[in-house]
Amino acid sequence: MFFEEGNLYHIFNQGNNREKIFFSRDNYIFFLEKIKKYIIPHADIIAWCLMPNHFHLMVYVLGEENSTHTMTSSHRMSNNHIKMNKLSESLAIMLRSYTRAINVQENRSGSLFKAHTKSECLTQLQGTSPSTYETQIPIYLPEKEYPQICFNYIHDNPVAARLVKQSEDWEFSSYRDYYGLRNGKLVSKERMKEFAITL
């Protein structure tokens, strides 16, 4: 997975065979703790949503000077490459760690998530065709509008899935933070404003 510093990405994955990845409220909370530990050091989160069998993250990739991850001088030969590798590696570690915990909890084995986590750059779109991946958003819009569409799409997921009637009713989404119902610590409202994204 390629993550380039200074760009917005939509990251998403779902349960293997579309199976559940969250079995209790504690599982959602545990996954959010994993996001804080593994993603926040490398990216600002603009939006997130955890669904029973999949998740969405909208992130802005930080430069090394803004990252809380400490690098040694021997690793500084290519900051863009390092950032790509560190965020990709951290994401993979996060999913493996979560899978191990769920496998123990559910007395199961094997993969919990689909083999390949998907990511799409929202600020440097390459094409105009939607992906075949089922949670992909069609790309028929001007590039500057896509971050807003993705932001809305992520927050509308629980309504579209008929889990709730209104986005603010779903606990496991950043919508509540933007709506003023919760003072969550994961999202960067300042970064959202930089891209002129609105609720």
VEXDREN-2710 file (C-alpha; in Angstrom, 1 decimal):
% VEXDREN-2710
k/r/px/py/pz
1/MET/0.0/0.0/0.0
2/PHE/1.4/3.4/-1.0
3/PHE/0.8/6.4/1.3
4/GLU/2.4/9.6/0.2
5/GLU/3.0/12.4/2.7
6/GLY/0.6/15.4/2.5
7/ASN/-2.3/13.5/0.9
8/LEU/-5.7/12.4/2.0
9/TYR/-6.6/8.7/1.9
10/HIS/-9.7/6.6/2.3
11/ILE/-8.7/3.3/3.9
12/PHE/-11.2/0.4/4.3
13/ASN/-11.4/-3.3/4.8
14/GLN/-14.1/-5.8/5.7
15/GLY/-14.4/-9.1/7.4
16/ASN/-13.3/-12.2/5.5
17/ASN/-16.3/-13.6/3.7
18/ARG/-18.2/-10.4/4.9
19/GLU/-18.3/-11.9/8.4
20/LYS/-18.5/-9.8/11.5
21/ILE/-15.3/-8.2/12.9
22/PHE/-17.0/-6.6/15.9
23/PHE/-18.9/-8.9/18.3
24/SER/-19.5/-6.5/21.2
25/ARG/-19.2/-2.9/22.2
26/ASP/-15.9/-3.7/23.9
27/ASN/-14.5/-4.9/20.5
28/TYR/-15.3/-1.5/18.9
29/ILE/-13.6/0.3/21.8
30/PHE/-10.6/-2.0/21.6
31/PHE/-10.3/-1.3/17.8
32/LEU/-10.4/2.4/18.4
33/GLU/-7.6/2.1/20.9
34/LYS/-5.6/0.3/18.3
35/ILE/-6.2/3.1/15.8
36/LYS/-5.0/5.6/18.4
37/LYS/-1.8/3.6/19.0
38/TYR/-1.0/2.6/15.4
39/ILE/-2.4/5.2/13.1
40/ILE/-2.3/8.5/15.0
41/PRO/1.5/8.6/15.1
42/HIS/1.6/8.7/11.3
43/ALA/-1.6/10.4/10.2
44/ASP/-4.3/12.8/11.2
45/ILE/-7.7/11.2/11.1
46/ILE/-10.4/13.2/9.5
47/ALA/-13.3/10.7/9.6
48/TRP/-13.9/7.1/10.8
49/CYS/-16.7/4.6/11.0
50/LEU/-16.7/1.1/12.4
51/MET/-19.4/-1.1/11.1
52/PRO/-20.3/-4.7/12.3
53/ASN/-18.3/-6.2/9.4
54/HIS/-16.1/-3.4/8.0
55/PHE/-14.4/-0.2/8.8
56/HIS/-13.5/3.1/7.1
57/LEU/-10.8/5.6/7.9
58/MET/-10.2/9.0/6.1
59/VAL/-6.6/10.1/7.0
60/TYR/-4.1/12.8/6.1
61/VAL/-0.5/11.4/6.0
62/LEU/1.9/13.4/8.1
63/GLY/5.4/14.3/7.3
64/GLU/8.2/13.0/9.5
65/GLU/8.6/16.4/11.2
66/ASN/5.0/16.2/12.4
67/SER/5.0/12.5/13.3
68/THR/5.4/11.3/16.9
69/HIS/7.3/8.3/15.6
70/THR/11.1/8.6/16.3
71/MET/13.3/7.8/13.3
72/THR/17.0/7.0/13.4
73/SER/19.4/8.9/11.1
74/SER/20.0/5.8/9.1
75/HIS/16.3/5.7/8.1
76/ARG/16.2/9.3/6.8
77/MET/17.3/8.6/3.2
78/SER/13.8/8.8/1.8
79/ASN/11.1/10.4/4.0
80/ASN/8.3/9.7/1.6
81/HIS/9.2/6.0/1.4
82/ILE/9.6/5.8/5.1
83/LYS/6.3/7.4/5.8
84/MET/4.6/5.0/3.3
85/ASN/6.3/2.0/4.9
86/LYS/5.6/3.1/8.5
87/LEU/1.9/3.8/8.0
88/SER/1.4/0.6/5.9
89/GLU/3.4/-1.4/8.5
90/SER/1.5/0.1/11.4
91/LEU/-1.9/-0.6/9.7
92/ALA/-0.9/-4.2/9.1
93/ILE/0.3/-4.6/12.7
94/MET/-2.9/-3.1/14.0
95/LEU/-5.1/-5.5/12.0
96/ARG/-3.0/-8.6/13.0
97/SER/-3.1/-7.6/16.6
98/TYR/-6.8/-7.1/16.6
99/THR/-7.3/-10.4/14.7
100/ARG/-5.3/-12.3/17.4
101/ALA/-7.4/-10.9/20.2
102/ILE/-10.7/-11.7/18.4
103/ASN/-9.6/-15.2/17.5
104/VAL/-8.9/-15.8/21.2
105/GLN/-12.2/-14.2/22.2
106/GLU/-14.3/-16.1/19.6
107/ASN/-12.3/-19.4/19.8
108/ARG/-11.6/-19.1/16.1
109/SER/-8.5/-19.2/13.8
110/GLY/-7.4/-17.7/10.5
111/SER/-8.0/-14.4/8.9
112/LEU/-10.5/-12.0/10.3
113/PHE/-10.2/-9.4/7.5
114/LYS/-9.9/-9.7/3.7
115/ALA/-6.4/-10.2/2.6
116/HIS/-5.8/-6.8/1.2
117/THR/-6.8/-3.6/2.9
118/LYS/-7.8/-1.0/0.3
119/SER/-6.7/2.6/0.2
120/GLU/-7.5/5.3/-2.3
121/CYS/-5.8/8.7/-2.5
122/LEU/-8.5/11.4/-2.4
123/THR/-6.2/14.3/-3.4
124/GLN/-4.5/12.7/-6.4
125/LEU/-7.2/10.7/-8.3
126/GLN/-5.9/8.8/-11.2
127/GLY/-9.0/7.7/-13.0
128/THR/-12.7/8.2/-13.4
129/SER/-14.0/4.7/-12.9
130/PRO/-15.3/3.2/-9.7
131/SER/-13.5/0.2/-8.3
132/THR/-15.1/-3.2/-8.2
133/TYR/-14.6/-3.3/-4.4
134/GLU/-18.0/-3.0/-2.9
135/THR/-17.4/-0.2/-0.5
136/GLN/-15.8/2.0/-3.1
137/ILE/-17.3/5.3/-3.9
138/PRO/-17.8/6.2/-7.6
139/ILE/-15.3/8.7/-8.9
140/TYR/-17.4/10.9/-11.3
141/LEU/-16.7/14.1/-9.5
142/PRO/-14.1/16.9/-9.7
143/GLU/-11.1/16.0/-7.6
144/LYS/-11.6/18.9/-5.1
145/GLU/-15.1/17.6/-4.3
146/TYR/-14.1/14.0/-3.6
147/PRO/-12.9/14.5/0.0
148/GLN/-16.3/15.9/0.9
149/ILE/-18.1/13.1/-0.8
150/CYS/-15.9/10.5/1.0
151/PHE/-16.4/12.3/4.3
152/ASN/-20.2/12.1/3.8
153/TYR/-20.1/8.6/2.6
154/ILE/-18.2/7.3/5.6
155/HIS/-20.6/9.0/8.0
156/ASP/-23.7/7.8/6.1
157/ASN/-22.7/4.2/6.2
158/PRO/-24.8/3.2/9.3
159/VAL/-27.9/4.9/7.8
160/ALA/-27.4/3.2/4.5
161/ALA/-27.0/-0.2/6.3
162/ARG/-30.2/0.6/8.2
163/LEU/-28.5/0.2/11.5
164/VAL/-29.8/3.6/12.6
165/LYS/-32.1/6.3/11.2
166/GLN/-29.7/9.2/11.6
167/SER/-25.9/9.3/11.4
168/GLU/-25.6/10.8/14.9
169/ASP/-27.3/7.7/16.3
170/TRP/-24.4/5.5/15.5
171/GLU/-21.9/5.4/18.3
172/PHE/-19.0/4.1/16.4
173/SER/-18.4/7.0/13.9
174/SER/-16.7/10.3/14.0
175/TYR/-20.0/12.0/13.1
176/ARG/-20.9/12.4/16.8
177/ASP/-17.6/14.4/17.3
178/TYR/-18.4/16.8/14.5
179/TYR/-22.1/17.0/15.5
180/GLY/-21.1/18.1/19.0
181/LEU/-22.5/15.0/20.9
182/ARG/-19.0/13.8/22.0
183/ASN/-15.6/15.3/22.5
184/GLY/-13.6/12.6/20.7
185/LYS/-9.8/12.7/20.5
186/LEU/-9.3/10.8/17.3
187/VAL/-10.3/13.3/14.7
188/SER/-8.5/16.4/13.6
189/LYS/-11.1/19.1/13.0
190/GLU/-8.4/21.6/12.0
191/ARG/-7.2/19.3/9.2
192/MET/-10.8/18.8/8.1
193/LYS/-11.2/22.6/7.7
194/GLU/-8.0/22.8/5.6
195/PHE/-9.7/20.8/3.0
196/ALA/-12.9/22.8/3.3
197/ILE/-14.9/19.7/4.4
198/THR/-18.1/20.5/6.2
199/LEU/-20.6/18.4/8.2
END
